[in-house]
Structure formats: C-alpha cells, structure tokens
C-alpha cells in the first residue's frame, strides 16, 4: 500500500503521507481481498481499547451526549431499513468514543482506517441478518454505560468484547467465502 519505507542498513519506517497518499491507500485497500479486514480489525481493536480506557477518565458531558445520539440514530436507521445510515451511525459512535479519549493521534488513526471499515461493512456486513444488527445497540450501550461511570476496567472489557464479536463475524464471513459459499 506504500505505507512502509525500507531503508537498507537503517531500518523500516512508516513514511509521511499526504492526503493524496491516504486516498490512494484507502481506494487500494478497499479493492483488496476481504482478509484485509482481519488486519484492519486488529489495528481497530488496539485503537478502540486504548481509547475506551482514556475515555472513561477524560470524557465530557458533550462526549456522552454524542455517544447517546449515535446509539439512538443507529436504532432509527436500522428500523427505517437504512443499511448505509446504520453503518454511518455505528462508525460515528466508535468515533465518539475515540474522540472522548482526548488524544488526537488515536482519532487520526481511526479516521485513517474508517473508510476501509465502512466499505468492508457495506460489502461484507450482514445487512439482512437482523439478529447481528440488533445486537449492536446493547453492545454500544454497555460501552457507553462503562465510560459514563468512569469505570476504566469495564470500559476496556466492553470494547474488547465488542471487538471479539466483530472479529467472529469477520472470520465467519471469510470462512463462508473460502468454502465457496456466498458471502
């Protein structure tokens, strides 16, 4: 993807990226095989677990309000049958958690993979599996409750659990695709 620069005798470095570089990477990554989702998800889990820990300590009322707003929006979009709207509300909830950490580098890292996450969800997510889609709200509420309470350990636990559920969904879809079954 052009992110890593090898300098013989010196080392391996993440090279500075321009907006054009990032757009090219996103477009290229979206075209890659679905297994890329597993790699992106590992990074996402690291970002969001750290963010949840910090958000439990640093969140403001405005941060909590934005999380609540996105949880409610997700439910409305889901009930309206708007797959795209539910994806956007889901992503915005996670961005709100990361924003509540008050660490602009974490926010930037999540932003850098957000379009890949959206595209994979569009292409491979469960738009017709109501059970999977309906479990998102209770998961988000549990994360929200832990952050609102300022409970660092519970916040990390809840985000970790949510990430494991997503990981299992990704593996299930990848396995179905590898078996030749429709994904």
Secondary structure, DSSP 8 states (H G I E B T S, - for coil): ---EEEETTTEEEE----HHHHHHHHHHHHHS-TTHHHHHHHHHHHHHHHHHHHHHHH--HHHHHHHHHHHHHHHHHHHTT-HHHHHHHHHHHHHHHHHHTT-HHHHHHHHHHHHHHHHHHHHHS-TT-HHHHHHHHHHHHHHHHHHHTT-HHHHHHHHHHHHHHHHHHHHHHHHHHHTT---
